[in-house]
Amino acid sequence: MKKIFLPLVVFITMTGGLLAQQNWNNFANDDAVILQYENPIVNLKTPVLQITDYNVITPKSLTGSYVEFAPAEGGDPSYTPGTTHQFVFYSYTYSPDWEYVYNVWLKFPADWTITNVEVHGTPACNSGTWGTFSYTLDAPNISNIAHTRYQGSGGAWCGAYYIVSVTTGAAIGDVNVSWYYDGDGYAGTPHWPCSSDGYTPGGQSPCDEMINPPAVIPMFNPITVYWEQLDIGPSGYASQDFEESNNIYDCIIADDFVVAGGPWNINKVTTYGQYSGAGPLEYINVHFYEDNGGVPGSLITEFISVPCVTDFKSGFVNADLPSIVSLENGTYWIGIAARMDYVIGGQWWQYESTSNNGAHFHWINPNNGFGVGATNWTNGNIVWPSSLNDIILGLYNVVHIIPEYNVNFSVTDGVDPIQDATISITGIDNIITNASGMATISLEDGLYEYSVYADGYYDLIEQSFEVNGTDLALDIELIAIPEYIVTFIVTDGVDPIVGANISITGYGNLVTNVSGVASISLYDGTYQYSVTAAGFYSLTDQSFEVDGADLDIDLDLIMIPKYTVTFNVSDGADPIEGANINISGQGTIVTNVLGVAEIDLIDGSYSCVVTATGFVAQNINFLVAGADLDIDIELNEIVTHPIIYAQHELITHPDMAFGGNDASVLQTSLSLNTLGGGFQIGNNNSIADDFSVPEGETWIVKGFNFFAYQTGSTTTSTITDVRLKIYDGVPNDGGSIIADYWTGGVMTFTSWTEIYRTQESDIATATNRPIMLVVCAINDIELSEGTYWVEVSMAGSGASGPWCPPRTIVGEITTGNALQNLNGVWQNFQDTGTNSQQGLPFDVLGEVLEPPVYFNVAFNVEGLNGSLIAEVDGTEITSGDNIEEGKDVVFTATPDAGHIVKEWVLNGNIVEDYTGLVFTINGLSEDIVVTVEFEEGVTPPDTYSVTFSVLGSNGTLVAEVDDEVISSGDNIEEGKDVVFTATPISGYKVKRWILNEVALAITTNIYTYEALDQIIDVKVEFMLITTGIDDFEVAKINIYPNPARNSTTILSDVIINRITLICITGDIVSEHSVDAKLYELNVSKLSSGVYFVKITTENGVITKQLQVN
């Protein structure tokens, strides 16, 4: 085995006091100073390598005894928290005199559990014997090993290996195993040595020597092995950084390695060596070099005096680098040199390895202290011809798990815990205390700064604590900030306001109780607040200050005036009971039997939707502006028309969709790919398809049914508008528009069809495409035989679509010849998977006319003395013409001068009691022959037909001529005055007069048509009186509650003189003399129903509706 020794510096007294130094050659062959090698560990491949240092031995009983962790002898080299392990420990005792050693104790961490202890191998003594072995457990983590060793005198020692099976706890980090020996107490001390932490088992003599440390078990850290050449060869070579006085001997061995699959992130190195002296090695220098053609090149980086783990027994070295060395693919060199003073630790040699990787190791001794001339990098084979290729070397990346310890904060006010206190640790997330005032965080060792904050307490800031290898408990006491009660009293100036919201910035809302009071506890400071209450003006941007005392704040809110909005809902003739009026933000009111619903509202703009069963919904916007408001709403009845053409094939899977509904399935098995086609108004998209009127038929088209969906909608339809056109041919090939509804407004009804549009994969589950029926009405249009096209586009409130589901037929990929217009460009409406043309699902609504029936009309004058003509629809016809069934035929006789009509004859029968000049056949239903005969006489004055009626109900209409009552339809002599008298029922008045379908600007009960000069038709319409008997400005009057059960209060801002209660028939129920602004009306004995309250004030009269329940 080859070694290079440093010259041993020996001080000897020579003649003349000169110092002599033994030279290199003499010292190199001085066997007396060569330390003999221990048997080397052949395979050094454990993830963590640590050997406990030996201590210097002095001659005392059991002095220098120790227990060390010995993974090289077997067992696990490290531990993982929460798992089961076996660990080997070496127990060594020494005595310069006779000593019996009875027991040795091993104490593991408190949360570890010992399951077994055994002797490992054969115990040994250089002078002494062993007794029997047994063990007991003083605690789950403490073993008492009874294994007597009888040691002789004169420096006797005994050593035994024990293998201990344990289950580790949850904590992380290297752990200490404390130990204690029980000697016999004979002669000199120590007899009870223990580990340096002073551990003494219960009931034992106090420890009398604590110089050696506890055994240390390292925790397993995940490791990546980059490079290992650890098989130890026969020789070692110098590689050491000496003290300044011996720096001529400084030298380094470097070996090469190859990075593959880089980068390598090296943070741990391993090697193996041998000491000439006591050692142990505490520091190494590590140098990384580029490769320069098989020789170490430029320095990449180096680490000087890196702490390392080693011992004086084996020369093993294991070091964590201060930082990661990251290397990409390529060849590099590493040099490892001991940083150890010769005068303290002696010399250290680095072992060669039996591996054969890359170039031969190189050596450098820059100051040539060894005298071999290797002042530059020199091949080791030149310096030592028999040296092997490599040195012992391991390169690794280790993920070090840093232990953390619980820091437990307890925050109180001195007595009670404080919940939700915030503990802000600098550089760490905040933690919050629980209901017990506790908060825990796990932290590494170190010094930390923190502050504590809690609502209602003074802040505790810029505090600090230190974590030092153990859990830590911190008790924190906060001082409460005094609070004061702020009380809000909210009224309308007289009475308390219940439910007023007081919003304090940063503190949420308070709500006043039945006394108008709300309270809150606050600290000193200035606060911003606002107050709101239904029916009152808001109080905003207010402030108050709390200054060391409780505070009362009185607030008077001003009431917002409300005005009665009366909705009169009818079908144009009769009131509609049960109509729902949903006013945005105000809820829904329902009309009574009179079609009336009322609500009191403040000034502002409102929108509402009026719906009633069987009628088209109507959207209305209205403005309340400082006065009561009447709104007349006329709903159009939903008129259904028969389907005269059907093309709405959609259902492919009846009753198989979600909820047992029908499915319209996209047949992907046929390669179809289009769920729906776009026909969105917003994108200028539409779809058109054709329909044909058969030969010989005439259709009156009144509307269409279309079908649409919006992806993601519920089963409530989201379709809002429809536009359509009708063409007399193909839209993009010469067809002309014959009906144009492109401004919309044709949709009368829409609802779910109970059909879901689905795919084959989700028939039973898909609900995101419910198909809607969309009904549209148009003005009647008569179409004769031929082919026509309808184009449709829709809008909706959903985010996607509207989409048109194609006409869907099981097993068919082509379902029609529809066209699609995409932003002005026509193309076939086709599936994107098969390019097959699709059909638009729709129905044509209306009626098919029967072929007309005609009758022959003949007429003539019997004799002479006049002429006779006949007209149909204002057009003169010729005797013998065939006239369509149902037409009115008007015959006009013109007698010669001095003649009058004698008689009219119809089909051979004299028309009794009629000799007028005009004879009309209403609704022709047979062939007819009409003759007229004249005779001498005076021509009577001209007459005109007078008809009259009530539009709707709620009153009567009478007509008089010359104070004589006439009947509707009577012929009245030209020039006469016709007096019409309208009599409304109680609670109603004349709304309007209509003459020959033209409304007149009068609303009086009597209307006179003077000097009759034409045929006239007069109608009168009545309306409910809601604003009083006389229409003039009256005081603001409220009735509440309304509806009422037992009583209702009538409140006015002027004096009420009289109150009259009237039932629906117009009869007076009760009258009350009043001389006050407020009156409570007892209605407890009234039957449920609608009544009218006539209120007479000093400003006038007003009538209000009252509902009694």
Buried (B, 14 or more C-beta within 10 A) or exposed (E): EBBBBBBBEEEEEEEEEEEEEBEBEEBBEEEEBEBEBEEBBEEBEBBBBBBBBBBEEEEBBBBBBBBBBBBBBBBBBBBBBEEEBBBBBBBBBBBBBBBBBBBBBBBBBEBBBBEEBEBBEEBEBEBBEBBEBEBEEBBBBBBBBBBBBBBBEEBBBBBBBBBBBBBBBEBBBEBBBBBBBBBBEEBBBBBBBBBBEEBBBEEBEEBBBBBBBBBBBBBBBEBBEBBBBBBBBBBBBBBBBBBEEBEBBBBBBBBBBEBEEEEBEBBBBBBBBBBBBEBBBBBBBBBBBEBEEBBBBEEBEEBEEBEBBBBBBBBBBBBBBEEEBBBEEEBBBBBBBBBBBBEEBBBBBBBBBBBEBBBBBBBBBEEEBBEBEBEEBBBBBBBBEEBBBBBBBBBBBBEEBEBBBBBEBBBBBEEEBBBBBBBBBEEBEEBEBEEEBBBBBEBEBEEBBBBBBBEEBEBBEEBEBEBEEEEBEBEBBBEEEEBBEBEBBBBBEEEBBBEBBBBBEEBEEBEBEEEBBBBBEBEEEEBBBBBBBEEBEBBEEBEBEBEEEEBEBEBEBEEBEBBBBBBBBBBEEEBBBBBBBBBEEBEEBEBBEBBBBBBBBBEEEBEBBBBBEEBBBBEBEBEBEEEBBBBEBBBEEBBBBEBBBEBBBBBBBEEBBBEEBBBBBBBEEBEBEBBBBBBBBEEEBBBBBBBEBEEEBBBBBBBBBBBBBBBBBEBEBBBBBBBBBBBBBBBBEEBEEBBEBEEBEBBBBBEBBBBBBBBBEBBEEBBBBBBBBBBBBBEEBEBEEEEBBBBBBBBBEBEBBBBBBBBBBEEBBBBBBBBBBBEEEBEEBBBEBBEBBBBBBBBBBBBEEEEEEEBBBBBEBBEEBBEBBBBBEEEEBEBEBEBEEEBEBBBBBBBEEEBBBBBBBBEEEEBEEEBBBEBEBEEBEEEBBBBBBBBEEEEEEBBBBBBBEBBBEBBEBEBBBEEEEBEEEBBBEEEBEBBBBBBBEBBBBBBBBBBEEEEEEEBEBEBEBEEBEEEBBBBBBBBBBBBBEEEEEBBBBBBEEBEBEEEBBBBBEBEBBBBBBBBBEEEEBBEEEBEEBEBEBEBEEBEEEBBBBBBBBEBBBBBBBBBBE
